[in-house]
Amino acid sequence: MAGSYEVEVKVPINDEKAIEHAILQAGGKRLNTEIQSDLYYDHPCRSFSQTDESVRIRIRKPVEDYPLPASEYAPIELTYKGPKVDRTTKTRLEYTSGISDFDAISSILQHTGFKLVATIKKHRVFYNFEGITVSIDNVEGVGRFIELELAADNEEEMQYAKDRILSVVKHLGLDSKRMVRESYLELYLAHGTT
């Protein structure tokens, strides 16, 4: 299975309602709301914090009347993310697979030497803005962010996705100088939260 590149930008926010209003006024469509629990593991023979990689199990749960969208990955997924390949955005190679048995995959990782380093919980409200996945994220122990994401299969598509996302950042009145390249895991660990 071939991976794709996740082209992503995130910006810290203060006023979730104002951001949601801007998204909807600009033509975005609200999708679903979910709680995500992300369990991050470190490799037994190298430090992912040094290689800028991650292995994660994500458990997704719907909130209220917003069902999880149809996905080959929901509600539990295993993801590998490679090192960032862009200096401006958080673009990385990504492989994801749906899994049906959390206990089994967690046991496989632990029995093969992977160590659980952090569990990060997020409340996410998703929107579609001209094909771009936008989420307003409230991340426990980290803060509130807007995240914009597109997938790309090659360098040409990566540049196109980056240009589109940065155009939406500007259109929504967000300050591109406040964009954060660190992952939520990096931000979580930097806050000293365990």
MARTIBA-82697 format. One record per residue: residue in one letter; y, x, z of N, C-alpha, C, O in turn. Coordinates in pm, whole numbers, padded with zeros to 5 digits, always signed. Last residue first. Example, Ala and Ser with C-alpha at 12.3 -4.5 7.8 and 13.67 -1.06 7.14 Angstrom:
REM residues 2
S-00225+01285+00708-00106+01367+00714+00003+01290+00787+00114+01341+00804/A-00569+01319+00780-00450+01230+00780-00330+01320+00780-00332+01424+00846/
REM end
This chain:
REM residues 194
T+01478+00197+03123+01334+00215+03106+01260+00086+03130+01138+00081+03120/T+01785+00325+03008+01707+00207+03048+01561+00236+03027+01523+00294+02925/G+01966+00509+02922+01886+00544+03040+01804+00428+03091+01757+00431+03205/H+02099+00477+02694+02155+00406+02810+02077+00437+02937+02117+00397+03046/A+01931+00608+02522+02056+00676+02555+02124+00610+02675+02196+00676+02750/L+01734+00417+02487+01700+00537+02562+01825+00612+02604+01827+00673+02711/Y+01886+00232+02334+01822+00191+02460+01793+00314+02547+01824+00315+02666/L+01946+00381+02107+02055+00331+02192+02002+00294+02330+02067+00322+02431/E+01687+00422+02007+01771+00536+02042+01884+00494+02135+01915+00564+02232/L+01611+00151+01964+01535+00237+02056+01620+00356+02100+01625+00386+02219/Y+01789+00070+01771+01800+00009+01903+01722+00091+02006+01762+00100+02122/S+01897+00374+01602+01813+00255+01615+01837+00193+01753+01897+00255+01840/E+02218+00485+01489+02105+00493+01581+02027+00361+01582+02084+00253+01564/R+02438+00429+01339+02316+00473+01268+02195+00478+01359+02081+00475+01311/V+02683+00185+01344+02595+00266+01428+02471+00301+01347+02405+00212+01293/M+03025+00143+01252+02882+00130+01221+02801+00230+01303+02844+00343+01327/R+03292+00165+01281+03217+00137+01403+03067+00122+01377+02990+00093+01469/K+03398+00189+01034+03402+00310+01117+03324+00291+01247+03292+00388+01316/S+03397-00064+00929+03288+00026+00889+03287+00155+00971+03184+00223+00976/D+03461-00348+01096+03515-00213+01084+03400-00116+01052+03316-00090+01138/L+03448-00662+00923+03393-00567+01020+03449-00428+00993+03481-00395+00878/G+03511-00865+00749+03617-00812+00834+03567-00718+00942+03635-00697+01042/L+03332-00946+00566+03327-01015+00696+03433-00963+00793+03443-01011+00906/H+03383-00765+00361+03413-00907+00340+03418-00984+00472+03497-01077+00488/K+03276-00527+00471+03421-00540+00447+03462-00686+00436+03563-00728+00494/V+03006-00600+00472+03071-00553+00596+03222-00570+00583+03287-00621+00674/V+02970-00645+00200+02965-00760+00293+03028-00722+00426+03097-00804+00487/S+02986-00383+00107+03081-00482+00056+03085-00604+00149+03193-00658+00174/L+02768-00271+00231+02901-00224+00272+03010-00319+00222+03114-00333+00286/I+02565-00408+00089+02580-00427+00233+02719-00385+00278+02783-00457+00354/R+02603-00309-00173+02613-00454-00144+02638-00478+00004+02724-00559+00040/D+02560-00033-00136+02690-00082-00186+02709-00230-00154+02818-00271-00114/K+02289-00038-00051+02394+00016+00035+02532-00036-00006+02610-00078+00078/A+02165-00141-00280+02159-00215-00152+02269-00168-00059+02334-00250+00006/Y+02224+00066-00464+02270-00071-00490+02274-00152-00360+02371-00222-00332/Q+02087+00276-00341+02233+00285-00359+02292+00147-00382+02398+00114-00328/M+01824+00178-00355+01884+00210-00225+02037+00214-00236+02107+00161-00150/E+01778+00160-00628+01789+00036-00551+01851+00060-00415+01923-00025-00363/E+01770+00439-00674+01867+00354-00744+01888+00223-00669+02002+00179-00649/E+01551+00520-00514+01687+00567-00485+01794+00481-00551+01898+00454-00491/N+01335+00229-00450+01363+00363-00501+01510+00399-00474+01584+00318-00419/D+01309-00019-00330+01187+00053-00366+01211+00196-00412+01118+00277-00414/A+01460-00177-00049+01474-00108-00177+01348-00028-00204+01286+00024-00111/A+01591-00453+00141+01482-00360+00109+01507-00302-00029+01566-00366-00115/L+01869-00489+00363+01806-00515+00234+01693-00415+00215+01699-00304+00268/E+02067-00611+00634+01952-00537+00585+01906-00586+00447+01905-00706+00419/L+02282-00594+00910+02267-00637+00771+02161-00549+00707+02163-00427+00723/E+02361-00706+01232+02280-00616+01151+02264-00677+01013+02236-00796+00999/I+02582-00700+01499+02547-00767+01374+02472-00663+01293+02513-00547+01284/F+02513-00691+01853+02537-00629+01724+02520-00730+01612+02454-00832+01628/R+02542-00627+02200+02542-00724+02090+02584-00655+01961+02676-00572+01959/G+02327-00420+02412+02450-00489+02375+02429-00586+02260+02317-00623+02227/V+02128-00300+02590+02197-00225+02484+02329-00290+02445+02433-00224+02445/G+01988-00459+02765+02013-00322+02805+02088-00239+02704+02111-00120+02727/E+01870-00662+02504+01872-00638+02649+01891-00489+02678+01820-00405+02624/V+02070-00750+02242+01962-00659+02279+01973-00625+02427+02072-00567+02471/N+02134-00986+02027+02167-00960+02167+02050-00881+02223+01943-00937+02248/D+02238-00995+01693+02138-00950+01790+02199-00930+01927+02303-00865+01942/I+02248-01165+01409+02331-01140+01526+02233-01116+01639+02156-01204+01677/S+02157-01053+01085+02120-01107+01215+02228-01073+01317+02291-00967+01311/V+02091-01102+00745+02192-01073+00846+02141-01129+00978+02088-01240+00982/T+01963-01001+00447+01924-01053+00578+02028-01005+00679+02049-00885+00697/I+02097-01092+00139+02099-00993+00246+02057-01061+00375+02109-01168+00410/G+02120-01306-00033+01998-01226-00038+01990-01116+00067+01885-01053+00081/E+02368-01413+00047+02348-01364-00090+02229-01269-00098+02237-01165-00163/F+02271-01406+00352+02401-01396+00286+02379-01330+00151+02372-01207+00141/N+02101-01580+00591+02088-01524+00457+02227-01522+00396+02292-01626+00389/Y+02047-01504+00938+02123-01568+00831+02083-01503+00699+02037-01389+00695/F+01917-01534+01272+01912-01484+01135+01992-01571+01038+02002-01693+01054/V+01956-01418+01589+01986-01534+01505+01999-01480+01363+02081-01392+01336/R+01760-01287+01850+01817-01268+01716+01838-01402+01647+01751-01489+01648/H+01728-01111+02137+01748-01249+02091+01820-01235+01958+01930-01178+01952/K+01496-00858+02221+01615-00899+02148+01612-01049+02125+01507-01107+02098/K+01369-00593+02418+01372-00737+02389+01506-00774+02326+01612-00730+02370/I+01161-00316+02408+01297-00364+02387+01290-00510+02348+01216-00548+02258/T+00987-00082+02582+00978-00219+02531+01119-00273+02525+01190-00275+02626/A+00879+00257+02536+00982+00157+02568+00943+00022+02511+00877+00012+02408/V+00651+00413+02506+00772+00475+02562+00879+00374+02599+00963+00402+02685/L+00307+00449+02510+00414+00350+02511+00537+00411+02578+00530+00456+02692/K+00151+00696+02318+00202+00660+02450+00315+00557+02435+00407+00578+02356/F-00156+00765+02154-00018+00718+02146+00026+00667+02283-00052+00604+02355/G-00427+00826+02179-00328+00919+02231-00183+00878+02219-00095+00948+02268/T-00608+00641+02115-00596+00753+02020-00481+00846+02058-00442+00933+01980/H-00578+00447+02306-00700+00527+02310-00697+00644+02211-00777+00736+02224/Q-00332+00333+02225-00341+00406+02352-00465+00495+02359-00458+00606+02412/L-00403+00216+01975-00297+00316+01985-00311+00399+02112-00304+00522+02107/I-00608+00041+02061-00636+00145+01961-00530+00255+01971-00564+00373+01974/S-00465-00129+02233-00572-00044+02287-00606+00069+02190-00630+00182+02234/S-00295-00252+02047-00238-00177+02158-00342-00081+02217-00310+00034+02248/I-00486-00382+01891-00404-00276+01830-00338-00190+01938-00327-00069+01922/A-00598-00561+02085-00681-00464+02013-00595-00351+01957-00629-00234+01974/D-00381-00716+02172-00455-00635+02268-00537-00527+02198-00544-00414+02246/F-00300-00847+01933-00213-00751+02000-00292-00659+02093-00271-00538+02093/D-00435-00939+01652-00483-00917+01789-00400-00807+01856-00426-00688+01837/S-00341-00955+01396-00375-01080+01463-00410-01062+01610-00415-01160+01685/I-00067-00817+01216-00190-00800+01294-00216-00929+01371-00123-01002+01406/G+00091-00710+00915+00066-00813+01015-00064-00784+01088-00159-00732+01029/S+00260-00407+00864+00140-00486+00843+00129-00591+00953+00156-00562+01070/T+00491-00193+00700+00464-00296+00800+00338-00371+00762+00312-00396+00645/Y+00675+00098+00655+00547+00031+00625+00524-00069+00738+00536-00035+00855/E+00969+00245+00527+00906+00157+00625+00777+00099+00570+00769+00057+00454/L+01220+00490+00516+01095+00442+00460+01025+00359+00568+01022+00398+00685/R+01562+00399+00588+01437+00467+00621+01322+00407+00541+01325+00290+00502/T+01901+00405+00664+01802+00381+00560+01679+00466+00588+01688+00587+00609/K+02148+00332+00809+02019+00363+00872+01908+00327+00774+01831+00234+00795/T+02426+00500+00642+02351+00383+00689+02224+00429+00760+02197+00549+00771/T+02520+00762+00598+02611+00654+00636+02539+00537+00700+02585+00481+00800/R+02325+00941+00518+02419+00984+00622+02509+00872+00673+02569+00885+00779/D+01979+00870+00480+02116+00848+00436+02209+00885+00550+02176+00864+00666/V+01728+00864+00578+01747+00941+00455+01891+00933+00403+01920+00983+00295/K+01556+00885+00889+01670+00835+00811+01693+00925+00691+01680+01048+00701/P+01193+00904+00893+01326+00955+00926+01435+00892+00838+01408+00851+00725/G+01000+00590+00890+01022+00733+00870+01163+00775+00909+01243+00692+00952/K+00823+00362+01080+00951+00392+01016+00968+00543+01009+00953+00613+01109/Y+00560+00132+01088+00595+00274+01092+00728+00288+01019+00746+00234+00910/T+00455-00156+01265+00547-00092+01171+00556+00057+01197+00560+00102+01312/L+00278-00452+01302+00277-00309+01332+00360-00241+01224+00339-00264+01105/E+00340-00781+01434+00338-00684+01325+00337-00541+01380+00389-00513+01488/I+00287-01121+01488+00273-00986+01543+00264-00889+01426+00189-00911+01330/P+00300-01369+01367+00403-01340+01467+00393-01199+01526+00480-01160+01605/A+00420-01231+01056+00443-01305+01179+00311-01355+01236+00217-01380+01160/Y+00361-01113+00807+00361-01030+00927+00366-01110+01057+00320-01061+01160/E+00392-01274+00596+00259-01216+00610+00248-01138+00740+00138-01100+00780/S+00572-01568+00681+00569-01424+00662+00427-01376+00675+00350-01429+00755/A+00794-01831+00716+00666-01791+00661+00670-01642+00631+00762-01595+00564/P+00993-01802+01016+00978-01818+00872+00840-01774+00827+00776-01690+00891/L+00937-01984+01314+00936-01854+01247+00922-01879+01097+00846-01967+01055/P+01155-02272+01363+01024-02207+01352+01037-02069+01289+01135-02039+01221/Y+01375-02383+01578+01378-02294+01462+01244-02223+01451+01220-02125+01522/D+01412-02530+01804+01360-02600+01687+01360-02513+01562+01346-02565+01451/E+01361-02268+02031+01396-02409+02014+01332-02466+01888+01211-02451+01867/V+01261-01974+01881+01347-02033+01983+01380-02175+01941+01421-02199+01827/P+00948-01803+01825+01059-01889+01784+01136-01941+01905+01084-01950+02016/K+00871-01462+01867+00854-01597+01918+00973-01681+01876+01088-01637+01889/R+00695-01170+01777+00805-01261+01746+00773-01401+01798+00663-01453+01777/I+00639-00844+01857+00591-00980+01883+00710-01072+01866+00813-01056+01932/R+00571-00536+01707+00671-00641+01731+00601-00775+01749+00516-00814+01670/I+00507-00204+01768+00445-00336+01760+00554-00436+01792+00623-00423+01894/R+00593+00096+01598+00633-00019+01679+00538-00135+01658+00493-00162+01547/V+00687+00423+01564+00575+00331+01548+00600+00219+01648+00624+00243+01767/S+00930+00630+01401+00888+00538+01507+00765+00459+01464+00743+00433+01346/E+01118+00939+01370+01024+00840+01323+00999+00738+01435+01041+00758+01549/D+01255+01179+01422+01329+01060+01379+01238+00957+01313+01274+00895+01213/T+01142+01397+01541+01118+01382+01397+01190+01260+01337+01185+01238+01216/Q+01216+01363+01808+01259+01484+01737+01243+01471+01586+01322+01527+01511/S+01101+01125+01875+01246+01138+01898+01300+01262+01828+01418+01266+01791/F+00834+01173+01828+00907+01092+01731+01058+01100+01753+01134+01083+01658/S+00679+01472+01873+00775+01381+01937+00851+01305+01830+00925+01364+01751/R+00326+01507+01822+00464+01540+01789+00554+01435+01852+00512+01323+01879/C+00083+01418+01914+00094+01559+01874+00235+01600+01831+00260+01718+01807/P+00083+01144+01978+00025+01239+02074+00049+01386+02040+00037+01471+02128/H+00391+00961+01932+00273+01026+01875+00215+01127+01974+00291+01190+02048/D+00497+00674+02114+00519+00811+02070+00385+00871+02029+00280+00838+02084/Y+00593+00334+02049+00494+00433+02089+00534+00571+02038+00596+00584+01932/Y+00750+00035+02152+00757+00161+02077+00662+00263+02138+00652+00277+02260/L+00757-00301+02109+00691-00198+02190+00683-00071+02106+00618-00069+02001/D+00977-00561+02113+00937-00444+02036+00881-00339+02131+00950-00293+02222/S+01002-00896+02095+00966-00791+02190+00909-00676+02109+00805-00690+02044/Q+01239-01133+02001+01150-01027+01957+01127-00929+02071+01222-00884+02137/I+01301-01467+01955+01297-01361+02055+01197-01259+02004+01084-01293+01968/E+01497-01625+01696+01373-01583+01760+01398-01479+01867+01502-01412+01869/T+01607-01864+01468+01639-01788+01588+01507-01749+01652+01415-01831+01662/N+01672-01888+01110+01600-01916+01233+01653-01830+01348+01731-01737+01328/L+01945-01932+00930+01801-01947+00914+01738-01982+01047+01750-02095+01093/R+02254-02020+00786+02176-01992+00907+02030-02020+00882+01995-02121+00821/K+02399-01866+00510+02321-01981+00557+02241-01940+00680+02170-01840+00679/G+02731-01777+00395+02600-01746+00451+02531-01872+00502+02597-01972+00533/G+02988-01821+00311+02879-01874+00230+02740-01840+00279+02642-01871+00212/A+03190-01755+00477+03177-01672+00357+03060-01717+00268+03036-01659+00162/Q+03148-01924+00690+03266-01947+00604+03256-01870+00473+03308-01914+00370/L+02923-01797+00805+02910-01929+00745+03027-01962+00652+03006-02020+00546/I+03041-01553+00891+02924-01553+00801+02914-01687+00729+02899-01691+00607/A+03244-01645+01062+03279-01565+00943+03164-01565+00842+03188-01575+00722/H+03089-01771+01261+03185-01848+01182+03220-01774+01053+03226-01836+00946/E+02955-01548+01365+02879-01654+01299+02971-01738+01211+02935-01772+01098/I+03178-01415+01471+03100-01351+01364+03019-01457+01290+03014-01457+01167/A+03256-01597+01668+03350-01561+01561+03276-01498+01444+03309-01525+01328/K+03026-01596+01830+03067-01719+01762+03164-01690+01648+03155-01753+01542/E+03017-01332+01933+02911-01381+01845+02954-01504+01766+02922-01516+01648/D+03229-01093+01992+03236-01239+01984+03134-01291+01883+03160-01295+01763/N+03172-00820+01976+03208-00879+02105+03194-01030+02104+03151-01090+02203/I+02942-00586+01824+03034-00701+01820+03062-00747+01962+02987-00718+02055/P+02851-00293+01636+02865-00364+01765+02967-00477+01753+03066-00464+01681/V+02666-00303+01340+02799-00286+01396+02803-00358+01530+02761-00474+01538/K+02435-00157+01112+02462-00240+01229+02596-00202+01288+02635-00085+01287/V+02256-00160+00812+02382-00127+00879+02391-00215+01002+02358-00333+00998/E+01990-00044+00606+02040-00122+00719+02171-00067+00771+02194+00053+00775/V+01723-00054+00401+01863-00013+00401+01934-00103+00501+01938-00225+00484/E+01409+00052+00399+01490-00046+00470+01632+00011+00474+01659+00110+00541/Y+01200+00107+00128+01308+00159+00210+01385+00043+00270+01421-00053+00201/S+00846+00047+00146+00978+00028+00085+01081+00089+00179+01052+00118+00295/G+00517+00169+00064+00623+00127+00155+00749+00101+00077+00758+00130-00042/A+00216+00059-00088+00342+00135-00094+00441+00080+00007+00447-00041+00032/M-00118+00085+00000+00000+00000+00000+00124+00089+00000+00135+00183+00079/
REM end
